[in-house]
Amino acid sequence: MRSLEYPVIIVNFKIYIESTGKRGLELAKLAEKASKETGVCIAVAPQTADIRLVAENTNIPVFAQHIDPVTPGAGTGAILAEAVKEAGAIGTLINHSERRLTLADIDACVKRARQIGLISLVCTNTPEVTYATAALNPDVIAYEPPELIGTGIPVSKAKPEAVTEALRLVEKINPSLPVLCGAGISTGEDVKKALELGTKGVLLASGVVKAKDPYRVLIDMAKACL
């Protein structure tokens, strides 16, 4: 399952040591196993250096964690959209709370992704920013209140009204734009609640990456999507 299907669970590997290199590949294979067992789409976003390793050894959607709003040429250290696509990514996160961009750069990254056929998934931190981002016409939006990221306090339970407000505002701009939510998602119940609010899935990280049994957590989350 290389394409993105909804509902979806996207696991951001961040730069945790538990999801770096060979350990990242092992985690991705657990995600692939859970996806095959349940039929639910599970995607992963490994570090840039690990995209090719994961993409060549699994059959699940792989996202880059970031691209820069640049074109090929002089730009030492920048992350080129063409490079992550060639490595095997089908999409990219943009504007994660740990890699904030200006609105102009978000727009440029969305356009760069579209130019070369990458799925653009833009992270937003408030319903108002979500509304502004919808006007940029990305492929997916993931609403994540930064104060809840990594806390284990799920946005779907702690701030359900903010999620529904974000969905309402996006509906006004682009009714067909899929919206995910994230921050503090760590159980199947959290995922179920997110879907009940009207989202198309979740974006999470430590709830899986830092779990004692990531496979069990992934199965629990995937079953909540059925």
N, C-alpha and C positions, 0 to 999 in steps of 0.2 A: 504494500500500500504506500506508494510514493506520493500520491496526491493528497491534498488536504480535504478531509471530509468532516462534516459536522453531525453530532457534537464532537468536539475535539479536546484533547488534553495535551497541552504543550509544556514540556519540562525544560526550563532554562537551567543549564548546567552551571552558569556563572563561572567563577574561577575557583570553585571549591576543589581541594585536593582530591576529594572522593570522586570527582567527575573529570579528572585530568588524565589525558593519555589513555593507557590501557584500561584504567579504572572507568574512564568515561565510556569506552567501547563496551565494557561489561555491563554498565548501566543501560546503555542504549539497547543492548541485546535483551535485557530484561524487559525494557519497554516494548520491544518488538514481539517478544514472547507473549506479554500481556495483551497486546493488540491483536495478535493472531488468535489467542484463546477466546477473546470476547467479541471480536469484530469491530471494536471501537478504535477510531483513529487516535494514535498517540504519536506526537512529534517531539523531537528533541532539538535543543539549541546548544551545541557544544562550543567550546572555545574555538577561535578561528583556526588555530594550529591543528585542531583535531577534526575539523569538518571532513576532510578527505578520508581519514581513518574510519570515521563512523559511517559516512555515506557509502563507502565501498564494501563495508562488511555487514550492513543491515539493509532492510527493505522498508524503512519507515521514513516519513518526511523529516528532512534535516533543515534547520534554520541557522543562519548566522546570527550572532548576538548583536551585530552592529555593522553598518557600512558607513563610509564617509561620503559626503556630497561632492565627489571628485570624479573626473574622467581620466582615462589612461594618460600617463605622461609623468612629468616630474611631480613627486608627492611622497617623498620618503616617509615610511611609517604609516601612511594612510591605508585604510582597508577598502580595497576596490571592489565594487559590485561584481564586475566581470570575474574577479579572482575567486570569490566565494561561490559563484555559480559554477565555475569550472571545477572547483573542488567537490561539488556535488550538492550544494545547498539548493533548495527549491524556493527559499524565501529568506527574509531577514527581519529581525526585530529592529525597530527604530525608536529612539527617544526613551529607552528604558530609564527608570528613575535614577539608576546609577551611571547613566551615560546620556545626560540631558542635552538636547539640542535647541537652538532657536527655532521659531516657527518657520523662518525662511529656509533653514537647513533641513527641517523635516520635509518641507515641500520639495526641496531639491532631491532628497533621498528617495522619496516616494516616486518622483519622476524618473530618477536613475534606475530604480528597481523595475519600474514599468517598461522602460526602454529595452531592458535585456531579459525580461520575462521572469523576474523574481517576484514572489508574493511579498507585499509590504505589510507588515504588522506593526502598527504604531501604538506605543504605550502612552497612556494619558493619566494624569493624576487628579483631575477634578472633573465634574460634569461639564463645567464651562470650557475647559481645555478640550474635552472630548467633543463638544459641539463645534469648536473651531477646527479641530482636526478632521472632523467628518467632511468639512467643506474642501479639504485637500484631496478627497477621494482616494484614500488608501484602500487596500484590499480587506484589511481586518483592523479593528481597534481592540486593544486590551486595556480596560480601565483598572488601575491599581492605585489606591491611596497609599502613598509611600510610608506613612506612619504605621501601617499594618504589615508591611513587607517583612518577612522573617520572624514575625511575632507568634505565629500559630493561632492568632485571632483572625478568623476568616472574614473577609469583607462581606461575603454573602450573608453572614449572620450579624456582624457588628455594624455594618452600614448598608443594609438592604435598600433603604430609601435613596441613597446616593447612586446605587447601581440602577435602580429603576428610573431615576432622574436622568442619568447618562443615556440610558436606552431611549427615553422619551425625546431627548434633545437630538440624538442621532436620527431618530425616526423622522423628525422634521426636515432634516437635510437630505438623508438618503435611506429610505426604508429598507433597502436590500443590503445595506452594509452590515456584515456580521460583527457583533460585539462580544468579546470575552470579558471575564473579570479575573482579577488575581489579587494577591496579598493575603497571607495567612492561610491559604488553602492547604489542608493537610489530611483530610479524610474524605471518604465517599459521601458522607452526609453533607460536607461543605460543597462538594461538586453538585449533588442533587439540588441543594438549595439555590445554587447559582443558576442552574438550568430552569428551575421553577420561577425565578425572577425574570426569565426571558433571554438570558445570554445563550450563546452558541457553544460555550465551553469555558475552559479555564486556562490560565497561564500561571505556573507555579515553579518553585525551585526547591528550597530547603525541605519542604514537606515530603519530597521524594528523595532528593540527593542525600539528605542527612538522616533519612530513616534507617532504623536498624534492619528492616526488611523491605527494601524498596519495591520488590516484586509484589509482596502482599498489599502494599499501599496502592500500587498501580492497579492491581486487580480490583481492589475495593472501589477505587475511583472510576474505573472503566465500567464496572457493573452498575454504578449509580447512573450511568448514561443510558442504560438499556431500558 
